[in-house]
């Protein structure tokens, strides 16, 4: 009997019961692993884009859609994933996301062409949707409201670690083979699935209202895909291209129709009633603008470093790290500060800091010294950390527990929608009026032999894109100020009034 008891104690599963005071840290360890996987994957892949173009002989549009296909899939399905988690459990949905992501990464590494790789990236995006939709909800379920900023700041800090490691790791993996950029995700995904299955507990009750909004999902998929395809292809093929016109026309018709469908649906994909909360509405709008103003930045700088400046993948990866280091430092500090003083001013200030740094980036030229780009990237990272964790904590803290899955999905969907549009729009600006042979050399990382005069149209277009991103970030700073003022935690104010 003693031997049996010893064996039971020895093989007891890790973690603690859902009601234990330390459960929140076990849950945070699992969501942080998911954030680490997602950000490392993003960084490693973006560094590998020039090598993918050379190895798979992709077109520039296919190369961009290796990024966009994943983002669109994870964006349009994140609300459905959030809805499924509200209905059937966040733990099951989160663990399933890890498994799908790992299997799709394995398949992507065996891709033999651009189209096949894009299809595997769509499957990766499905797995990513279940991770993104549930990470913030799991943390919000586990942590008391007065510690949400610290928790979100920790998640953002872990994401920053992934952003630091991703580009450098991507450069090292590409030096072996581009396949390992995808295969590296497989053990991470399986480890995350195992850890989540062992330590996570179901804390939220299933939503009593059943049903899925398939019509709304399909409408949003086609509308957003049309918009992104039209904008991304327009800069390359011209705005009179039939595919461009058809894509933009589909967006103009279907995206407003999506809002109408959601307003009338019994179990909508996007529950518009959650936007009646002024805090949630303003914070979500700010998250959308944040994605719009910042996500394309790494995309631009990969081609600036590897294309215009002729750096190898490892050097380019190292040059991208200051932005992530800025996030790493500022995110947890911003989360703690917001728990005590509120999110409104801090989130707005973060947007302003990023806007200033984006404007300063317009001074960069082909031969600019590294200290300039690194300083501006560091400032953008600091601004991002100041914005992200307080904004997410404020947003999720206003939502009832049984609606956190769909709320987290709404936040991620709108932020990712901004990011998708950001890449497509910046691509249209950067490629406009640049000779095709110059573009191909820049995007394949073999532009080192081109003269500054040949590269000048690309640099000038990059400056235009950065001015647009800076202006967008200033708009986001104004939107942050529209949220309610902060009230101290523990005050007798209603939840929607607190920041």
Secondary structure as GFF3:
##gff-version 3
##sequence-region A 1 499
A	DSSP	alpha_helix	2	10	.	.	.	ID=ss1
A	DSSP	alpha_helix	23	56	.	.	.	ID=ss2
A	DSSP	alpha_helix	60	88	.	.	.	ID=ss3
A	DSSP	alpha_helix	90	109	.	.	.	ID=ss4
A	DSSP	alpha_helix	114	142	.	.	.	ID=ss5
A	DSSP	three_ten_helix	145	147	.	.	.	ID=ss6
A	DSSP	alpha_helix	148	176	.	.	.	ID=ss7
A	DSSP	alpha_helix	180	199	.	.	.	ID=ss8
A	DSSP	alpha_helix	214	237	.	.	.	ID=ss9
A	DSSP	alpha_helix	242	264	.	.	.	ID=ss10
A	DSSP	three_ten_helix	272	276	.	.	.	ID=ss11
A	DSSP	alpha_helix	278	294	.	.	.	ID=ss12
A	DSSP	alpha_helix	296	303	.	.	.	ID=ss13
A	DSSP	pi_helix	304	308	.	.	.	ID=ss14
A	DSSP	alpha_helix	313	341	.	.	.	ID=ss15
A	DSSP	alpha_helix	344	360	.	.	.	ID=ss16
A	DSSP	three_ten_helix	361	363	.	.	.	ID=ss17
A	DSSP	alpha_helix	370	396	.	.	.	ID=ss18
A	DSSP	three_ten_helix	401	403	.	.	.	ID=ss19
A	DSSP	alpha_helix	404	431	.	.	.	ID=ss20
A	DSSP	alpha_helix	436	443	.	.	.	ID=ss21
A	DSSP	alpha_helix	452	480	.	.	.	ID=ss22
A	DSSP	three_ten_helix	495	497	.	.	.	ID=ss23
###
